Amino acid sequence: MVKKLTRHGNSSALVIDRAILDLLKIDQDTPLEISTDGRRLIVEPLADNPRRKRFEQAMEKTHRRFSKVFKKLAE
């Protein structure tokens, strides 16, 4: 399948056909991870990764605990 980018404001958008969305079991509310290998654009549903969840929880806890310190360091 060959696609072209579509203008969307000051950006470009790639329209994904319904058949592909259904095949991947994703919709407009599915968080997607976008990466590249240097030649290809890789778009995949964000996996419900327990390790990632623990990391995000640790980051939130650290931010709550040390946000004032981080702010002072940034100044």
MDTraj code that builds the backbone (N, CA, C; nanometers):
import mdtraj as md
import numpy as np

residues = "MET VAL LYS LYS LEU THR ARG HIS GLY ASN SER SER ALA LEU VAL ILE ASP ARG ALA ILE LEU ASP LEU LEU LYS ILE ASP GLN ASP THR PRO LEU GLU ILE SER THR ASP GLY ARG ARG LEU ILE VAL GLU PRO LEU ALA ASP ASN PRO ARG ARG LYS ARG PHE GLU GLN ALA MET GLU LYS THR HIS ARG ARG PHE SER LYS VAL PHE LYS LYS LEU ALA GLU".split()
xyz = np.array([
    [0.0851, -0.1172, 0.0000],
    [0.0000, 0.0000, 0.0000],
    [0.0896, 0.1233, 0.0000],
    [0.0626, 0.2133, -0.0883],
    [0.1384, 0.3385, -0.0980],
    [0.0488, 0.4503, -0.0468],
    [0.1014, 0.5313, 0.0423],
    [0.0261, 0.6429, 0.1008],
    [0.1066, 0.7706, 0.0827],
    [0.0369, 0.8827, 0.0857],
    [0.1017, 1.0140, 0.0864],
    [0.0619, 1.0857, 0.2138],
    [0.1496, 1.1718, 0.2609],
    [0.1184, 1.2522, 0.3775],
    [0.0147, 1.3571, 0.3403],
    [-0.0692, 1.3918, 0.4371],
    [-0.1732, 1.4913, 0.4192],
    [-0.1396, 1.6125, 0.5034],
    [-0.1676, 1.7302, 0.4529],
    [-0.1431, 1.8542, 0.5281],
    [-0.2415, 1.8624, 0.6437],
    [-0.1901, 1.8941, 0.7630],
    [-0.2725, 1.9098, 0.8831],
    [-0.2182, 2.0303, 0.9596],
    [-0.2724, 2.1493, 0.9304],
    [-0.2180, 2.2712, 0.9908],
    [-0.0773, 2.2934, 0.9398],
    [0.0179, 2.3120, 1.0315],
    [0.1586, 2.3290, 0.9950],
    [0.2328, 2.1960, 0.9924],
    [0.1605, 2.0869, 1.0102],
    [0.2225, 1.9546, 1.0166],
    [0.1745, 1.8684, 0.9013],
    [0.2236, 1.7473, 0.8995],
    [0.1786, 1.6473, 0.8033],
    [0.1197, 1.5308, 0.8799],
    [0.0187, 1.4664, 0.8208],
    [-0.0481, 1.3544, 0.8860],
    [-0.0500, 1.2352, 0.7915],
    [-0.0495, 1.1179, 0.8485],
    [-0.0620, 0.9948, 0.7725],
    [-0.1961, 0.9342, 0.8088],
    [-0.2836, 0.9187, 0.7128],
    [-0.4159, 0.8628, 0.7378],
    [-0.4047, 0.7107, 0.7298],
    [-0.4495, 0.6440, 0.8353],
    [-0.4435, 0.4980, 0.8415],
    [-0.5826, 0.4433, 0.8123],
    [-0.5916, 0.3558, 0.7150],
    [-0.7201, 0.3002, 0.6738],
    [-0.7842, 0.2185, 0.7857],
    [-0.9167, 0.2181, 0.7866],
    [-0.9943, 0.1458, 0.8877],
    [-0.9551, -0.0022, 0.8929],
    [-0.9311, -0.0643, 0.7785],
    [-0.8964, -0.2067, 0.7766],
    [-0.7684, -0.2341, 0.8562],
    [-0.6722, -0.1457, 0.8446],
    [-0.5468, -0.1628, 0.9194],
    [-0.5704, -0.1393, 1.0676],
    [-0.6495, -0.0376, 1.1022],
    [-0.6816, -0.0119, 1.2425],
    [-0.7517, -0.1327, 1.3044],
    [-0.8463, -0.1899, 1.2315],
    [-0.9176, -0.3079, 1.2806],
    [-0.8239, -0.4266, 1.2968],
    [-0.7358, -0.4462, 1.2005],
    [-0.6407, -0.5566, 1.2064],
    [-0.5519, -0.5467, 1.3308],
    [-0.5080, -0.4248, 1.3626],
    [-0.4204, -0.4026, 1.4783],
    [-0.4969, -0.3835, 1.6089],
    [-0.6300, -0.3786, 1.5979],
    [-0.7163, -0.3575, 1.7148],
    [-0.6809, -0.2271, 1.7875],
    [-0.6678, -0.1201, 1.7076],
    [-0.6418, 0.0115, 1.7650],
    [-0.7481, 0.1084, 1.7148],
    [-0.7656, 0.2184, 1.7896],
    [-0.8581, 0.3234, 1.7477],
    [-0.7957, 0.4584, 1.7807],
    [-0.8749, 0.5643, 1.7725],
    [-0.8215, 0.6987, 1.7955],
    [-0.7711, 0.7197, 1.9372],
    [-0.8178, 0.6395, 2.0322],
    [-0.7786, 0.6566, 2.1720],
    [-0.6599, 0.5695, 2.2119],
    [-0.6121, 0.4859, 2.1220],
    [-0.5003, 0.3963, 2.1528],
    [-0.3695, 0.4743, 2.1504],
    [-0.2935, 0.4738, 2.2618],
    [-0.1633, 0.5412, 2.2583],
    [-0.0684, 0.4634, 2.1664],
    [0.0027, 0.5354, 2.0824],
    [0.0939, 0.4745, 1.9867],
    [0.2366, 0.5177, 2.0158],
    [0.3276, 0.4255, 1.9985],
    [0.4698, 0.4568, 2.0115],
    [0.5264, 0.4706, 1.8705],
    [0.5933, 0.5811, 1.8450],
    [0.6504, 0.6067, 1.7138],
    [0.8021, 0.6094, 1.7283],
    [0.8686, 0.5282, 1.6467],
    [1.0144, 0.5231, 1.6509],
    [1.0660, 0.5055, 1.5085],
    [1.1962, 0.5016, 1.4951],
    [1.2567, 0.4819, 1.3638],
    [1.3823, 0.3988, 1.3798],
    [1.4165, 0.3283, 1.2752],
    [1.5428, 0.2560, 1.2733],
    [1.6446, 0.3295, 1.1858],
    [1.6111, 0.4543, 1.1506],
    [1.6987, 0.5343, 1.0666],
    [1.6538, 0.5365, 0.9210],
    [1.5749, 0.4374, 0.8822],
    [1.5233, 0.4308, 0.7447],
    [1.3724, 0.4172, 0.7405],
    [1.3154, 0.3617, 0.8450],
    [1.1722, 0.3330, 0.8475],
    [1.1061, 0.4017, 0.9657],
    [0.9814, 0.4358, 0.9470],
    [0.8987, 0.4877, 1.0547],
    [0.8227, 0.3691, 1.1127],
    [0.8315, 0.3489, 1.2415],
    [0.7674, 0.2357, 1.3072],
    [0.6603, 0.2898, 1.4003],
    [0.5363, 0.2514, 1.3760],
    [0.4229, 0.2953, 1.4568],
    [0.3605, 0.1700, 1.5149],
    [0.3535, 0.1631, 1.6484],
    [0.2965, 0.0447, 1.7111],
    [0.2190, 0.0835, 1.8360],
    [0.1158, 0.0051, 1.8679],
    [0.0400, 0.0328, 1.9907],
    [0.1333, 0.0250, 2.1107],
    [0.1152, 0.1148, 2.2031],
    [0.1966, 0.1160, 2.3238],
    [0.1616, -0.0065, 2.4070],
    [0.2582, -0.0902, 2.4292],
    [0.2355, -0.2135, 2.5040],
    [0.2107, -0.1820, 2.6506],
    [0.1257, -0.2587, 2.7106],
    [0.1002, -0.2444, 2.8540],
    [0.2136, -0.3152, 2.9272],
    [0.3243, -0.2444, 2.9376],
    [0.4481, -0.3008, 2.9896],
    [0.4583, -0.2756, 3.1393],
    [0.4612, -0.3811, 3.2223],
    [0.4710, -0.3620, 3.3683],
    [0.5971, -0.2861, 3.4096],
    [0.7081, -0.3092, 3.3376],
    [0.8321, -0.2401, 3.3700],
    [0.8168, -0.0898, 3.3446],
    [0.7509, -0.0537, 3.2342],
    [0.7278, 0.0869, 3.2018],
    [0.6376, 0.1514, 3.3067],
    [0.5356, 0.0788, 3.3511],
    [0.4455, 0.1312, 3.4543],
    [0.5218, 0.1603, 3.5836],
    [0.6082, 0.0675, 3.6237],
    [0.6873, 0.0889, 3.7456],
    [0.7776, 0.2101, 3.7302],
    [0.8380, 0.2253, 3.6113],
    [0.9245, 0.3401, 3.5858],
    [0.8455, 0.4701, 3.5964],
    [0.7276, 0.4749, 3.5325],
    [0.6458, 0.5963, 3.5365],
    [0.5997, 0.6275, 3.6785],
    [0.5649, 0.5254, 3.7560],
    [0.5261, 0.5468, 3.8951],
    [0.6432, 0.6013, 3.9758],
    [0.7624, 0.5484, 3.9524],
    [0.8811, 0.5968, 4.0231],
    [0.9104, 0.7419, 3.9854],
    [0.8928, 0.7767, 3.8575],
    [0.9148, 0.9144, 3.8140],
    [0.8142, 1.0091, 3.8796],
    [0.6890, 0.9678, 3.8864],
    [0.5872, 1.0509, 3.9513],
    [0.6188, 1.0709, 4.0989],
    [0.6596, 0.9642, 4.1657],
    [0.6940, 0.9724, 4.3084],
    [0.8143, 1.0656, 4.3284],
    [0.9146, 1.0518, 4.2442],
    [1.0332, 1.1362, 4.2528],
    [0.9969, 1.2822, 4.2274],
    [0.9113, 1.3061, 4.1307],
    [0.8703, 1.4432, 4.1005],
    [0.7941, 1.5043, 4.2184],
    [0.7032, 1.4268, 4.2754],
    [0.6284, 1.4786, 4.3921],
    [0.7233, 1.5094, 4.5084],
    [0.8191, 1.4231, 4.5290],
    [0.9079, 1.4367, 4.6448],
    [1.0136, 1.5458, 4.6255],
    [1.0663, 1.5593, 4.5040],
    [1.1807, 1.6477, 4.4830],
    [1.1554, 1.7621, 4.3848],
    [1.0305, 1.7921, 4.3533],
    [1.0030, 1.8952, 4.2526],
    [1.0624, 2.0307, 4.2901],
    [1.0586, 2.0674, 4.4193],
    [1.1157, 2.1951, 4.4604],
    [1.2656, 2.1982, 4.4403],
    [1.3316, 2.0872, 4.4701],
    [1.4763, 2.0778, 4.4517],
    [1.5115, 2.0902, 4.3023],
    [1.4372, 2.0172, 4.2197],
    [1.4616, 2.0241, 4.0750],
    [1.4432, 2.1666, 4.0234],
    [1.3410, 2.2353, 4.0749],
    [1.3147, 2.3718, 4.0304],
    [1.4306, 2.4634, 4.0694],
    [1.4828, 2.4476, 4.1918],
    [1.5949, 2.5309, 4.2359],
    [1.7203, 2.5000, 4.1541],
    [1.7420, 2.3735, 4.1232],
    [1.8581, 2.3362, 4.0410],
    [1.8487, 2.3957, 3.9012],
    [1.7268, 2.4071, 3.8498],
    [1.7081, 2.4612, 3.7157],
    [1.7336, 2.6105, 3.7103],
    [1.7219, 2.6779, 3.8230],
    [1.7409, 2.8240, 3.8248],
    [1.8846, 2.8626, 3.8250],
])
top = md.Topology()
chain = top.add_chain()
for i, resn in enumerate(residues, 1):
    res = top.add_residue(resn, chain, resSeq=i)
    for name in ("N", "CA", "C"):
        top.add_atom(name, md.element.get_by_symbol(name[0]), res)
traj = md.Trajectory(xyz[None], top)
